Amino acid sequence: MLFHTWIFFLFFLIVYSVYLLIRKTRCKNLWLLLASYVFYGWWNPLYLLLIAWSTTVDFLIVRRMAPAGRSKKWLALSIINNLGLLSFFKYGKFFIENINSALSSLSIGYELAMPGILLPVGISFYVFQSMSYTIDFYRGNVERETSFIRYATFVSLFPQLVAGPIERARNLLPQLKNHPKIRLQDFTDGLSLFVVGLFKKVALADYIALYVDKVYGTPGEYESAALLLATFAFGWQIYFDFSGYTDMARGIGRMLGIRLMLNFNNPYLATGLGDFWRRWHISLSTWFRDYVYVSLGGNRKGKIITYRNLILTLLISGLWHGAAWTFLIWGAVHAVGFALTRNLERNEFYQVKIPRLFKQFWVFAFVTLAWIFFRASGWDQAVLILSRIFSFTMTDPQFPLVMLILILLVWAYQFAYESRARQIITLAPVRIGTMVFMILYLAIFATSSNQPFIYFQF
């Protein structure tokens, strides 16, 4: 069930109407849980078995862990269970493909059969969310949740279930325990967030995808300018697509009286790669920081170990995004870039003397070129695109002017938002005018779209 379809609008109308009537009763979380399971089971009812299994196992593990002390063996069981699910369904085919490739290179006439495994939508998100609860309980950061219904709702809450943000128990569970006060402003702010997200997805991401898909579909037919512009466009497509989903999720949550965490903070205005990862997919970046980087030792064991931990964390983050070597390479590119510039970003001369626009430009250029490995269908295609981009062959890229204007308008708005002009663009008349423009644009120019969100595949 996609947010930008009439089926979801009808679904939410029913769910929200009942929720408003029962939000001050004990049935509130049960209703949200039923709604979330209907929402998730809409793709494939069999997916419900996986999320129910992950939820039940972690709930029982923490329940068993509580009287016995925070035992590592129970924590290990939770991690093995969750990563086992993720590995089997997300990386099973990838592992077998590489084993078969290795056997073939060794001239061994044997090939493992490829399993008919479907990747469950959102498994990477809810597995990480559930696993964070057991880790936080083990560390003493959260209390044990006594209500299974409330915990199951925490894991499966439908606004952020399939593409985040990846919520933490200490933020979301207390909100599910209380009776939310839904004011008129909560509804209007939530609806505004939803419209912004809808505009990003339908009017921007899906429109930009027409050009990106055409060029990246047959990159051998295009020269430097077109490939460079398509790569530039993809950087904005994935941002509009993913942040659009997050905006819609946060908007729905806000209308329910639930505050979901901020997941994007103008990442293409970052002045360093560290700054970029503090702005991009914040819930995942902080998840890897807290549960991978810190667990490896963080920066507590000297410079060499610190850099090792940074590189490993970003490599694992790359692999999290997809079962392909290109995602691992994408993570490696960011890992090397981050490691090489970490001290530079902390240098006073860089922070004070280097013009902000220059820093923003090089970070954006680095991130954009790295997206090639993220978007390319394979290593060969990524190398082809890079080699052609740097051939500097200038031919007509046939770049849609409207697309360029829309991207530049959004970019200009973000620059203004982080400048003194913020006082102007946050005024009520400006906000209302912007909202009216987006609604009219969607009504007049946008066509119906059933394109899934990019991050659904992760």
C-alpha positions in Angstrom: 0.0 0.0 0.0 1.6 3.2 -1.2 1.1 6.6 0.5 0.4 8.3 -2.8 -2.6 6.2 -3.8 -6.3 6.4 -3.3 -6.3 3.1 -1.5 -4.1 4.5 1.2 -6.2 7.7 1.5 -9.3 5.5 2.0 -7.4 3.3 4.5 -6.1 6.3 6.5 -9.6 7.9 6.5 -11.0 4.8 8.2 -8.1 4.3 10.5 -7.9 7.9 11.6 -11.7 8.3 12.2 -11.7 5.3 14.5 -8.4 6.4 16.2 -9.8 9.8 17.1 -12.7 8.1 18.9 -10.7 5.6 20.9 -7.3 7.3 21.3 -8.0 7.8 25.1 -8.8 4.1 25.7 -6.7 1.0 26.0 -7.8 -0.1 22.5 -5.7 2.6 20.9 -2.6 0.6 20.4 -4.5 -2.5 19.4 -6.2 -0.5 16.7 -2.9 0.9 15.5 -1.4 -2.6 15.5 -4.3 -4.1 13.5 -4.1 -1.1 11.0 -0.3 -1.6 10.7 -0.6 -5.3 10.0 -3.3 -4.6 7.4 -1.1 -2.0 5.8 2.0 -4.3 5.7 0.1 -7.4 4.7 -1.4 -5.5 1.7 1.8 -6.3 -0.2 1.9 -10.0 0.8 0.2 -11.5 3.9 3.1 -13.9 4.3 5.3 -11.0 5.2 3.3 -10.7 8.5 4.8 -14.0 9.7 8.3 -12.5 9.6 7.5 -9.3 11.4 5.5 -11.2 14.0 8.4 -13.6 14.5 11.0 -10.8 15.0 8.6 -8.9 17.3 7.8 -12.0 19.5 11.3 -13.2 19.8 12.7 -9.9 20.9 9.9 -9.2 23.3 10.4 -12.7 25.0 14.2 -12.3 25.0 14.0 -9.0 26.9 11.4 -10.5 29.2 13.7 -13.4 29.9 16.7 -11.1 30.2 15.1 -8.9 32.8 15.0 -11.2 35.9 18.2 -13.1 34.9 20.3 -9.9 34.5 21.4 -8.3 31.3 23.0 -11.5 29.8 25.1 -11.4 26.7 23.8 -14.8 25.6 20.2 -13.4 25.3 21.4 -10.3 23.5 23.4 -12.5 21.1 20.3 -14.6 20.4 18.4 -11.5 19.5 21.1 -10.3 17.2 21.5 -13.7 15.5 17.8 -14.1 15.0 17.4 -10.6 13.5 20.5 -10.7 11.3 19.7 -14.3 10.4 16.3 -13.2 9.0 17.9 -10.2 7.2 20.8 -12.3 5.8 18.5 -15.1 4.5 15.9 -13.0 2.8 18.1 -10.1 1.7 21.5 -11.6 1.0 20.7 -15.3 0.2 20.8 -14.9 -3.5 23.8 -12.6 -3.4 25.8 -15.2 -1.4 24.9 -18.1 -3.7 25.6 -16.0 -6.8 29.1 -15.3 -5.5 29.7 -18.9 -4.5 28.7 -20.1 -8.0 30.9 -17.5 -9.5 33.9 -18.7 -7.4 33.2 -22.3 -8.3 33.1 -21.4 -12.0 36.4 -19.5 -11.8 37.9 -22.6 -10.2 36.6 -24.7 -13.1 34.4 -26.7 -10.7 31.5 -28.2 -12.5 29.0 -27.7 -9.8 26.4 -24.9 -9.2 24.2 -24.3 -6.3 20.5 -23.8 -7.1 19.2 -20.3 -6.7 16.5 -20.1 -4.1 13.1 -18.4 -5.0 13.4 -15.9 -2.2 11.3 -12.7 -2.3 12.7 -9.7 -0.4 10.1 -8.6 2.1 9.3 -4.9 2.0 10.9 -2.9 4.8 12.6 -5.9 6.5 15.9 -3.9 6.9 14.0 -1.2 8.8 11.8 -3.1 11.3 14.6 -5.7 12.0 16.9 -2.8 13.0 14.2 -1.1 15.0 13.4 -4.3 17.0 17.0 -5.1 17.5 17.8 -1.6 18.9 15.3 -2.3 21.7 17.1 -5.4 22.9 20.5 -3.6 22.6 19.2 -0.6 24.5 17.7 -2.7 27.2 21.0 -4.7 27.6 22.9 -1.3 27.9 20.4 -0.1 30.5 19.1 2.7 28.3 15.4 1.7 28.3 13.1 -0.2 30.7 11.5 -3.4 29.7 8.2 -3.0 27.9 5.5 -5.1 29.7 2.8 -4.8 27.1 3.2 -7.1 24.0 0.6 -5.1 22.1 2.4 -1.9 22.7 5.8 -3.4 21.8 4.3 -4.9 18.6 2.9 -1.5 17.7 6.3 0.1 18.2 7.9 -2.4 15.8 5.2 -2.2 13.1 3.7 1.3 13.3 2.5 1.8 9.8 3.7 5.3 8.9 7.3 4.5 9.3 7.2 0.7 9.0 8.6 0.1 5.5 11.1 2.9 5.0 11.7 4.6 8.4 12.7 6.6 10.1 14.1 3.8 12.3 12.7 4.8 15.6 14.2 4.1 19.0 12.3 2.6 21.9 13.1 5.5 24.2 11.4 7.9 21.8 8.4 6.0 20.5 7.3 3.6 23.3 6.6 6.5 25.8 4.4 8.1 23.2 2.4 4.9 22.8 2.0 4.6 26.5 0.3 8.0 26.8 -2.9 9.3 25.4 -2.0 11.7 22.7 -3.3 15.3 22.7 -4.2 16.0 19.1 -4.6 19.7 18.6 -5.7 21.5 15.4 -2.1 22.5 14.8 -1.0 18.9 15.0 -3.5 18.0 12.2 -2.6 21.1 10.0 1.2 20.6 10.5 0.9 16.9 9.8 -1.2 17.5 6.7 1.3 20.1 5.5 4.2 17.7 6.0 2.3 15.0 4.1 1.6 17.4 1.2 5.3 18.4 1.1 6.3 14.7 0.9 3.7 14.0 -1.7 5.0 16.9 -3.8 8.6 15.6 -3.5 7.6 12.1 -4.5 5.1 12.7 -7.3 6.0 16.1 -8.7 9.8 15.9 -8.3 11.2 12.3 -7.8 9.0 10.5 -10.2 9.3 13.2 -12.8 13.1 13.3 -12.5 13.1 9.5 -12.7 11.9 9.7 -16.4 15.2 11.3 -17.4 17.5 9.3 -15.1 15.9 5.9 -16.1 16.3 6.8 -19.7 20.0 7.6 -19.5 21.0 5.0 -17.0 19.0 2.4 -18.8 21.3 2.5 -21.8 24.4 4.5 -20.7 26.4 3.4 -23.7 24.2 5.6 -25.9 25.1 8.8 -24.0 28.2 11.0 -23.7 29.7 12.9 -20.8 27.2 15.8 -20.5 24.1 13.6 -20.4 25.6 11.1 -18.0 26.8 13.8 -15.7 23.4 15.5 -15.7 21.6 12.2 -15.1 23.9 11.5 -12.2 23.2 15.0 -10.8 19.5 14.4 -11.3 19.6 11.0 -9.6 21.2 12.6 -6.5 18.1 14.8 -6.3 15.7 12.0 -7.3 16.8 9.8 -4.4 16.7 12.7 -2.0 13.2 13.8 -3.0 12.0 10.2 -3.1 13.3 9.2 0.3 12.8 12.4 2.2 9.4 12.6 0.6 8.5 9.3 2.2 9.8 10.5 5.5 7.9 13.7 5.3 4.7 11.8 4.6 5.4 9.3 7.4 6.1 12.1 9.9 3.0 14.0 8.7 0.8 10.9 9.3 2.4 10.4 12.7 1.9 14.0 13.6 -1.8 13.8 12.8 -1.9 10.7 15.1 -0.3 12.8 17.9 3.0 11.0 17.5 6.3 12.8 16.9 8.6 10.8 14.6 12.2 11.8 14.4 13.7 14.1 11.7 15.4 12.0 9.1 16.7 14.6 6.6 18.1 18.0 7.3 19.1 19.6 3.9 22.0 17.1 3.3 23.1 18.8 0.1 24.1 21.9 2.1 26.6 19.9 4.1 30.1 21.4 4.5 31.9 18.1 5.0 31.3 14.3 4.6 30.8 14.0 8.4 28.3 16.8 8.2 26.5 15.0 5.3 26.0 11.9 7.3 24.6 13.9 10.2 22.0 15.3 7.7 21.3 12.3 5.5 19.1 9.4 6.7 19.7 10.5 10.2 17.9 7.6 11.9 20.1 5.1 10.1 23.3 7.0 10.5 22.8 7.3 14.2 21.8 3.6 14.4 25.1 2.6 12.9 26.9 5.1 15.1 25.3 3.8 18.3 25.2 0.1 17.6 28.1 -0.6 15.2 30.7 2.2 15.6 30.4 2.5 19.4 30.3 -1.3 19.8 33.6 -1.6 17.8 35.2 0.8 20.2 34.3 4.2 18.7 37.2 6.7 19.1 38.2 5.3 22.5 41.2 3.2 21.4 43.5 5.5 19.4 43.5 6.9 15.9 44.2 3.7 14.0 41.3 1.9 15.7 39.1 4.9 15.3 39.7 5.0 11.5 39.2 1.3 11.3 35.9 1.6 13.1 34.8 4.5 10.8 35.6 2.5 7.6 34.0 -0.7 8.8 30.8 1.1 9.8 30.4 2.8 6.4 31.2 -0.5 4.6 28.5 -2.2 6.6 26.2 0.7 5.9 26.8 0.3 2.2 26.1 -3.4 2.3 22.9 -2.7 4.3 21.6 -0.8 1.3 21.7 -3.7 -1.1 23.0 -7.1 -1.9 25.4 -6.1 -4.6 29.1 -5.2 -4.8 28.2 -1.8 -6.1 26.6 -0.9 -2.7 29.7 -2.1 -0.9 31.9 0.0 -3.2 29.6 3.0 -2.6 30.1 2.5 1.1 33.9 2.2 0.6 34.0 5.4 -1.4 32.3 7.3 1.4 34.5 5.5 4.0 37.7 6.5 2.3 36.5 10.1 1.7 35.3 10.4 5.3 38.6 9.0 6.7 40.7 11.3 4.6 38.8 14.5 5.4 37.8 13.8 9.1 40.7 15.8 10.5 40.4 18.5 7.8 36.7 19.2 8.8 37.8 19.7 12.4 40.6 22.1 11.3 40.0 25.7 12.4 41.4 27.0 9.1 38.9 24.8 7.1 36.0 25.8 9.4 36.7 29.5 9.4 38.7 30.5 6.4 37.4 28.3 3.6 34.2 29.8 2.0 31.1 27.9 2.9 29.9 27.7 -0.7 33.2 26.1 -1.7 32.9 23.4 1.0 29.3 22.7 0.1 30.2 22.4 -3.6 33.0 19.8 -3.1 30.9 17.7 -0.7 27.9 17.8 -3.2 30.2 16.9 -6.1 31.8 14.0 -4.1 28.4 12.6 -2.9 26.9 13.0 -6.4 29.7 11.0 -8.1 29.5 8.4 -5.4 25.8 7.9 -6.3 26.9 6.3 -9.6 27.8 3.1 -7.7 24.4 3.3 -5.9 22.4 3.7 -9.1 24.4 1.6 -11.6 23.1 -1.9 -12.3 26.6 -3.3 -11.9 30.3 -2.7 -11.7 30.8 -2.7 -15.5 28.1 -0.1 -15.9 29.5 2.1 -13.1 32.9 2.1 -14.7 31.5 2.9 -18.1 29.5 5.8 -16.8 32.6 7.2 -14.9 34.9 6.8 -17.9 32.4 8.6 -20.2 31.8 11.4 -17.7 35.5 12.2 -17.5 35.9 12.0 -21.3 34.4 15.5 -21.3 32.7 14.9 -24.6 30.1 17.7 -24.9 27.0 16.9 -26.8 23.4 18.0 -26.2 22.2 16.2 -23.1 18.5 16.9 -23.9 18.0 17.8 -20.2 14.4 18.8 -19.5 14.5 22.5 -18.6 11.5 22.2 -16.2 13.3 19.6 -14.2 16.4 21.8 -13.8 14.3 24.8 -12.7 12.4 22.7 -10.1 15.7 21.4 -8.7 17.3 24.8 -8.5 14.2 26.3 -6.9 14.3 23.7 -4.1 18.1 24.1 -3.7 17.7 27.9 -3.5 14.9 27.5 -0.9 17.2 25.3 1.2 20.1 27.8 1.0 17.6 30.5 2.1 16.4 28.3 4.9 19.9 28.1 6.4 20.5 31.8 6.0 19.1 35.0 7.5 16.3 34.8 5.0 14.8 32.0 7.1 12.9 34.6 9.0 11.1 35.6 5.8 10.4 32.2 4.4 9.0 30.9 7.7 6.4 33.6 7.8 2.8 32.3 7.6 1.9 34.0 4.3 5.0 32.5 2.6 4.4 29.1 4.0 0.8 29.2 3.0 1.7 30.5 -0.5 4.2 27.7 -0.9 1.6 25.1 0.2 -0.9 26.5 -2.3 1.6 26.3 -5.1 2.4 22.7 -4.4 -1.3 21.7 -4.2 -2.0 23.5 -7.5 1.0 22.0 -9.1 0.0 18.5 -8.1 -3.6 19.1 -9.2 -2.7 20.6 -12.6 0.6 19.0 -13.8 1.2 15.8 -11.8 0.0 12.6 -13.3 -1.1 9.6 -11.3 1.8 7.7 -10.0 2.1 4.2 -8.5 5.9 4.1 -8.5 7.2 2.5 -5.3 9.6 4.4 -3.2 13.3 3.7 -3.9 14.1 2.6 -0.4 11.4 -0.1 -0.4 14.0 -2.4 -1.9 16.3 -2.0 1.1 
